Amino acid sequence: MKRAQVLAGPRAAAGGSVRSLVKVIRRPATVQSTRPCLGSPSINQYAQGWVPSNTIAVSSRLSQKQKVGSWQIHSTTQEVESASGDSDGDPVGSNQSVEVTLATMEEEEGTTIIVEVDTGRDLLANITTVFHTLGIVVLDGTVTRDRETGRSKQIFTVTEPSGDPIPESEFKKLKGLLLAACASSQDSGQPAIYGVVAAQEAKRLRSTPGSVMAQGQGALQGELLQDQKPSSSLEEAAARGEAAAALELAAAEMAQAAAALVQVERVASELATKLTADSEAEEEVWKQLEQQERQRVEASAVLERRMAAMEAALASRRQFKRQQKIKAEKASEEVPTSPEADIMKQLMAQGGATAVGTGPACGQGYEIFLQAFNWESWRSQVGWYNELATRLDEFKDAGYTAMWLPPPSTSVSEQGYLPTDLYNLNSKYGSEEDLKNLLRRMRERELKSVADIVINHRCASSQKDGKWNQFGGRLAWNESVITCNNPQWGGSGARSTGDEYEAAPNIDHTQEMVRKNLQSWMQWLRQHIGYDGWRFDFVKGYSGHFTREYIDATVPTLAFGEYWDACGYSDGVLDYNQNAHRQRTVDWCDSTGGTSGAFDFTTKGILQEAVAKGEYWRLVDAQGKPSGVLGIWPSRAVTFIDNHDTGSTLNHWPFPSDGLQQGYAYILTHPGTPAIFWDHWEDQTLREVITDLIKLRKKRKLHARSRLKILVARAEFYSAVIDDKVVMKIGPGDWSPNQHPETMMEDSRWEIACSGDNFAVWDRDTQ
C-alpha cells in the first residue's frame, strides 16, 4: 500500500455524487505511515479524538449493494444493542447505529473495510480481534472521529493470508462478525504496546458487575465534571481506571491459580493417607499420586505466570504514578508544540507502560539466560549434554537462572534445525537418557531448561512421485500437511500464514490435526522429558496465534521466539529511525496474546552499529527512550549480543569483537531479559566481565521492567541510570555520574563497581 491511502465511506454528504466515494487521503508529514499489526495499532496510529482536517472522507450514501466502476460494495446499516453502557454515559442496552462497508478494487492489493459506529471505547480492539481470529492480514488502517457527532470510523485495507483480497463469498460472514463485535465495543484509546491483550482484559473488568472499573467509573467522571477539570484529566482518569482494572484482574487470576494449587495439594495429601491405610491398593494409589504430581507441576507453573502478571500490573501502576509526578513538575515549563508532535509524544509515553499478559513470556523479569551451545557444539567427543552436565555448578554460581538448549530431535543437519522424527531424541548432542539426566540435574540446581522448538518445517523420510513429502516416526504425516506455497515439496495443504522457509517442507499450522500432534509432542517434552520452557525457531513462518495455542496447551514457565527481521538501511547505512522494525517484533508478540517474548534484534542492530562506528547517539530514540524493543515493551524483549546464527562459525551478523564488553555492559544493566552467548562465556577475559555484571544486576535486583533514564547519548559515549541504583557508561568519552547534575548526590558518591574496555558501571555508595 502506498503512503496515500484509499478510503471509502458509506456515510454521505448531502448531494454528493458516486464519484466522491473514493478519495486519496494523505497523512500529515510528521506522521510516518506504517503497516499496523493484527490487533495492535502501529506506534504512529492516530490518537483518539484528534482528526486532521485532511483525513475527512466525503462520500455518497450507498445502497445495500452497488457496483461502482471496478468496486464491489456491500454496505450494512444496523441498529445493534450494546452489551454495556459506554464511557459517555449511555445507558446499558442503548441502541447505536453501526455501518459496515466492504469494497474490493481490482487495481488495489486488498479489500477495504469501513466500520462506523456512534459512540464507545474498545472498538478497534474488537474489530482487529475478528481479523486476528480469521487470519486476516491488515495492510493499513486509519481511525478517525467526527468532532461534531462523535461518530467513529475505522478504515482498514486487508487481505487473506495468501495476499489475495477477501472473496465476495465471505463478505456476509465477515460483516456479521464485525457487527457482533461492534455490539459491545467502545473506541480503543490503547497505545500500540497494549494491543488486543490488555484492551480485552480491561473490557472484561469494565463489563463485570462489582469490579473496580464498574463501581468507580461513574463516580469518578462525576467528580471530574463537578471540578470542571480539563479533558486531559478525563484521559488521566481513564488511565487510572485501566491500571486499577488490570491490577484487579491480575489479583483475581492469581487467587484462582493459588486455589487450584491448594486443591491439588489436598487431593495428594488424601491419597498419601490411603497409601498408608490400605497396602493392597498401593499400586493404584501410586499411579494416582503420580498423576497428582503432574497436575501440581502444571498448577505451580500457572500460579507462577499469574504472579508475574500481578508484578507487571503493579509495575504499570507505579509507572503511571511516576509519569503523573513528572508531568506535574514540568507542567509550567511545557513548551507548546504541534498537535502531531503532541500525539506522538503521548503515544510513546503510554507505550512505555507494561502490558499485563496472560502467558509466561520471559518469566518473572529476573531471568538471565545462557545460550548453552554454538554452531559446533554437536562435535563434542563426550556428547554435548554430558559436557554441560559436568559444568552446571559453574553456571549456577555465575548467576544464570535459565539455559537455552539446542533442538532435541534427530535431524538432517547436525545442529538440529532440520528435524525429521520429532519424538526421536537421540541426536548429535547425545541420547534421550543423556538429555533427561541433564534436565534432572538442572532442576536440582533450580536452573530452568529451554528447548529449541523447530516446528515451522520438518524434513521427510521418503519420497512420493519424486518429492520428499512422506514423514516417518510417530508423526507419520504426508504431503497433505505441507503448505502449497513451494511446489518442490508437492504440498497440498493451505498457503503458509507466514514467510516461506525454502530449505525444507513448511508445515501447515492451520490444520487442527497438525496442531494437536505438535501440542501432544510438546506436552511430552514437558512432562516426560522435563523441559521448562520454549524458544520458538523461525516464528516468521507461521502466524503468532498458533504459537499462543502451543503455549496455552503446554504451560511453559518461559517462552520466547526468534523473529529475525531485516533492519532499515539507506544506501548501506543503518537508518536512525528503526520504529517500524521494532514494531514488527512487538506486533508478533502481541499476536501471541502477549504469552511470548522475542529476541530484540532491533537493539542488537543499533547497539553494534553504535559501538562499531562511534555513533552512540543511535541508542536513544526521538522520544528519549532506548531505540529497540526494550524501549517500548521491555518485559517481552530478550536482549542479546550474538547467537549461533549471528556469531559462532557462521558469523552472519557478528557484534564487533573489540566492543563485546560494552555490549554486555549495556544489556546486563538495562531492562529486558539478557541472554549470554556460549562463545562469549568461553572467553576467559570476557567471562570475568560478564560475571561481575551479572552479580551487580542480581545484587541491585535489576529486572526486565527496571526504570531507565538516559542521561547522555552523543557520538563519543552513552550513559544512563537504572532504578536510581546503578549508572553505566559505554564509549571512549570521559564522563562521571559524580559530576553530572542529574546524578550528583550531596550525602554520598557513586563508586565504580565494574569497568573494562570503554565502559564503566557505578553502584551507589551505601556506607
Secondary structure, DSSP 8 states (H G I E B T S, - for coil): --SSEEEE-S-B-TT--GGGGEEEE---TTS-----BTTB--TT---TT---GGG---B----SEEEETTEEEEEEEEEEE-SS--TT---TT-EEEEEEEEEEETTSSSEEEEEEESS-BBHHHHHHHHHHHHT-EEEEEEEEE-TTT--EEEEEEEE-TTS----GGGHHHHHHHHHHHHTT--B----TTTHHHHHHHHHHHHTSTT-HHHHHHHHHHHHHHHTT--HHHHHHHHHHHHHHHHHHHHHHHHHHHHHHHHHHHHHHHHHHHHHHH-GGGHHHHHHHHHHHHHHHHHHHHHHHHHHHHHHHHHHHHHHHHHHHHHHHHHGGG-----HHHHHHHHHHHHHTS----SS-TTTTS---EEE---TTGGG-SS-HHHHHHTTHHHHHHHT--EEE----S-BSSTTSSSBS-TT---BTTB-HHHHHHHHHHHHHTT-EEEEEE--SB---SEEETTEEEE--SSS---GGGB-SS-GGGT--S---SS---TTS-BB-TT-HHHHHHHHHHHHHIIIII---EEEES-GGGS-HHHHHHHHHHH--SEEEE-------EETTEE-S--HHHHHHHHHHHHHTTT--EEE-HHHHHHHHHHHHHT-GGGGS-TTSS-SSGGGT-GGGEEEES--TTTSTTT-SS---GGGHHHHHHHHTTSSSEEEEEHHHHHSHHHHHHHHHHHHHHHHTT--TT--EEEEEEETTEEEEEETTTEEEEESSS---GGGSTTT--SS--EEEEEEETTEEEEEE---
